[in-house]
């Protein structure tokens, strides 16, 4: 059963303290006593449910003691009943300002004291139970929220690992297509980085930039299906061999089609269309202008720039200035004019990335550093 309420009786008169103590004891309450406001403040931690306090006391009167109690946050709801022999009506406003809940005149009427004490103690205990319940509820919510955060963090970590494995598989697929030609090591990593720089310069959203960074290295994945005698021929290809080589765009699209992955879907479009030209003279479909997917148009420029400056089986690497001049002088036959202008604007960043990946292989998105092959027309 719930323990009876504990009431702190504060009065400088020993006889009044004793009288009130007997009355409240007979009503079933436990009591503590204090002879002034200073002692009353010291005894509050004893688990007091109500303060029955005289108004006129030495050292610290009842009004000052009440104010001090209300200044302590943990006792903001502690009921205070003031007992006074003065005119209650005249003291009412001052009592409210001090935070006193009720006033009783002297001499105290036992029934009035019992009713007011019981009502105020019950009210305080109800508030205490509500606060305790709220505290427990807040703690429970905090615990559940933290558990949810932990679960979401674990799920996010797991999803990141799965996505990382997904991208790693994509990268290795791109590397597999370039594995045979050691002269083009790093090409697929660089074109991915270049494509990201150019995509950013065109105002693409960060999510699209990330996808194009990972999808562009798959542009030549279809070369897996090209015979070595054509792919690695140490000299220019003849017309028949070029016909075979051009099939890598279709092979790449077929290899990547049907995936739920947005990166692989973009990779399919790039593989299929990165040899299309702005004027419609490219292959395999002869697409023209904006009918060519923008990611393929971006790939066409950065792939050309990097491939020209790489050694080929039939020639050495050509100067960067040569590749840049060819892009600058293009008469809107090969490249998207707006993308060409954007490429020239962000050329310093492209050259910084090129320098970083050449001096530090770990800066390349494709860390395996396996080879790439891109036949120039």
N, C-alpha and C positions, 0 to 999 in steps of 0.2 A: 504494500500500500504506500501511497505517497506520504512522505513525512509532513508533519504540520508546518505551517509557515513560521519563519523566524523573524521576530520584530525587535528592532533596536529602539530602546526607550532612552530618550535624551532629555535630561532635566537636571538643573543644578540643585534641586531640593531632594534630599535622600528619601523623605517620606512620600513624595509624589512618585518617585521612581519605584518604590516598593509597592505603592498602591496600584499603579498601572501594571506592574509586573504580576501581581496577584490576579487582577481582573483578566488580563490576557492569558495567564497560565490556566485559569479556570475555563477559558474558552478553547483550550487545546493548543495554544500557540507556545512555541519556544521563545525565550526572550534573552536579549543582551542589553546591558545598560551602559550609559555614558553620562558624565556629569557636565559636559559642555560640547560645543561644536568641534573643537580640536580632537577630543577623544572619539567623538562620533565618526569623524573621517578616518581615524586610525582603525576603527573596528568594522568598517564596511566589508573588508575581505572575508569576514567570518560567514558569509553566505546569507546576508540579510535580504528579506523579502519586502520589508516595509520599515520606514523610519517614522516613529512617533516622537515629535520634537517640540519642546517648549519654545516659545517665541523669545522670551526675555531671559538671557543667560549671560554671565560674565565671560570675558575673554573673546568669545565669538558667539553672537546671538544666533537664533534660529534662521533668520533670513540670510545672513552671511554664510552659515553652514549649508543651507539649501543651494545657494549659488555655487559654492565650491563643489558640492556633489554633482550638480548639473554640468560643471566644467569637465568632469571625468567621463569620457565616452562610454566606458563599461557600465556606468550607473545612470545613463540617460533615461532609462525607463523605470528606475527604482521609485516606487510610490513614496511620497512624503506627506504626512499628515501633521499639521501644526496644531498644538494645543495652547490656547491663550485665554487669559482672563479679561483681555481687552475687548473692545467693540469689534466683532468679526466683520461687520459691514465696512468699517473704516479701514480695515487691514486687507480687504479682499484683493484690491488692485496690486498692492505691494507683494502680496503672497503669490499672485500669478506671475509677476515679473521675476520673482526669485525661483520659480519652477515648482512651487508647492501645489500638490494635487487637491488637498482638502483642508478645511479648518474646522476645529471642534472647540467649543467653549468650555471653560472650567466653571464649576466642577464637571468632570466627565460623566456623561450618562452611559451606563454599562451597555445597554442595548444598542445605543447609537454607535458606540465604539466597536461592539462586536460586528454589527452590520457593515460599517465602513471598512473595518480592518479585513473582514472576510472577503468583501467585494474587491478591494484593491489587491489583496494577496492573490486571489484567484485570477484577477486580470493580469497581474505581473507574470504569474506562472504560465498562463496561456500564451502571453507574448514570448516568454522564455522558450516554451516548447516550439512555437512557430519559428523563432530565430534558430533554434537548434535544428529543426527540420529543414529550414532554408539552407543552413550551413551544410548539413548532410547532403542535401540535394545539389548544392553548388559543388561540393566535393565530388559527388557521384558524376555530375556532368563534366567536371574538369578531368576526372579519371577516364571517363568514356571518351571525351574529346581527345585526350592524350593517346589513348589506345587507338582511336581512329587515325590520329596523325601518324602514329607508329606504323599502323597497318598500311596507310597510304604511302608512307616513306618506303616500306618494304616492297610494296607493289610497284612504286615508281622505279626503285632500284632494279627490280626484276625486269620491268618493261624496258628500262634503259639497256640492260644487259642483252635482252632479246633484240632490241633495235640495233645495238652495237654489233651483235652477231649477224644480223640481217645486212647491215652495211658492209661488214667484213666479207661476207659471202659475195656481195655485189662487187666489191673491189677485187676479190680474188678471181671472179669471173672475168672482169676486165683484164686483169693481169694474164690470165690463161690465154686470152686471145692475142696477147703481145709477146708471149714467152719466147718465141723462136728468134727474135731479132734483137741481139744484144746492143746494137748501135742506137736503139731508140729508148734506152733505159731512162725512166723518169718522165717520158712524154705524157703518159696517161695521168700522172699526178699533176703535172704542170697545167695541162689543159683544163682539168677540174678547177684548179685554183684561179686560172685566168678567167674561166667562164663565170666564177663567182664574183670576181672583181668587175667584169663587164656587166653582169646582171645587176649588181648593186648600183652601178653608174646609171643604169636605165630606170632606176626607181623601183625595181622589183621588191616585193615584201621579203623580210628575212627568211620566212619559211620556204618560199620559192627559191631564194638564193641557195639555201642549204640543199634543197633537192637537186638543183642544177649542178651544184658542186659534186655531188655523188653520182649523178646520172651521166654527166658528160664523159667521164672516163670509159663508159661502155660504148662509145661511138663506133669503135671498130671491132666489137665483139664478134661480128659475123665473119671475120677473117679466120676464125677457127675452121670454117668450111672451105677455105681456099687452099689448093694443093701447094706444097712447098716449092715445086719447080716454078710456079708463078709468083708466089709470095716472096721468095728469097732469090729470085733471078738477079744475077750481078750485072744488070744493064737495063736499058729501057725496055718496056714491054711492047710487043707487037699488037696489032689490032685484035687478034683473037685472044691474046692473053689479057688485054685490057677488058674485053667482054667478060672474061672469067672473073677478073678482079672486081669489076663493078657489082658482081653478084653479092659481095659481102654486105652491102646495105640491106638487101632483101633477107639474106641469111640472118643478120643481126636482129631484124624486126621479128622474124619468125621465132628465133630463139627466145626472145623476151616477151612475146605476146601472151595475153591471158592471165597476167599476174594481178593480184589484188594490191600489190605494193605500188604506191604512187611514184616512188623512185624508179622502179622497174618500168612502170608505164611511161614515165618521161624518158627513160633510157631507150625504150622501144621507139619512141618518136624521133629521138636524136639519131639512133642507129639507122633508121630508115631514111631520114631526110637531110643528114648533114652534108651530103654532096649535091643537094638541090641548089640552084642558082637563082638569084633575084630576077633575072630576065627569062627564066623558064628553060634554060639550056642544060640544066643539070640532070642527074639521074637519082633514083630509078623511075620516078613518075613524071618528071618534067614539070614539077610544081613551080608556080611563079609568085613573086611578091609575098604578101602576107598570108597566102595559102600555105606557105612553109611555116611550120611551128616555130615560134620565136626562139625556143631553146635550141632548135637545130640551126637557126640563123646565127645565134651566138656561137655555137660550137664551130660552125664553118669558119668564122673569122679567127678564133683563138687556135683552132686546129691548124689552119693554114700558117699562121704566124709561127707557131712552134715547130711545125714540120719542116718549113723552109730552112730553118736554122739548124736542123739536125743533119748528120751525115746519112747518105743513102748508099745502097750497094753500088751505085753507078756514079756517085759524086760525093764530094766533101760537103761540110756544112756551109751554107751561104750566110753572109753578114746580116745582122739584125736590121741594119739600115735598108738593105735590099728588100726584106720582107715588109718593113713599114712603108717604104715607098710604093711598093706594089699595091698595098691596101689603100694608101692615100690616093693613088692615081686610078683606082678602079672606077670605071664609068657607069656604075650602077648595073653592071652586067652580072657580076658574081655576088657581091655582098649587099645586104640591106644598107642603104645610104645613111639612115639614122644610126644604126648600130656601128657602122664604120666610123662616123663622126664621134660617137661615144667612146669607141675603142681608142681613137687618137687622143681624146681628151684625158683618158685614164691610163695612157701609155706609161707614164712614170711609175704608177702603181704596178702595172704589169711587169715592167722591168725590175722593180724591187722584188716582186715575188719570184721572178726568174732567177735573180741573183741569189736570193735566200735559199731556194730549193737546190740550186747547183752547188752552193758552198756548204749547205747543211742538209743532207738527204732526209734527216728526220723531220724537217719542216714540210715535206711533201705529204699530201693526204694518203698517197700510196706508199707505205713505208717498206714494202717488199723490194722496191727498186728493181722490179723485173721489166723486161723490155716492151717496146711498142713499135708498131709499123704503120706508117701512113704514106701511101703512094701519092705523089704529086702529079697533077695533070699538067 
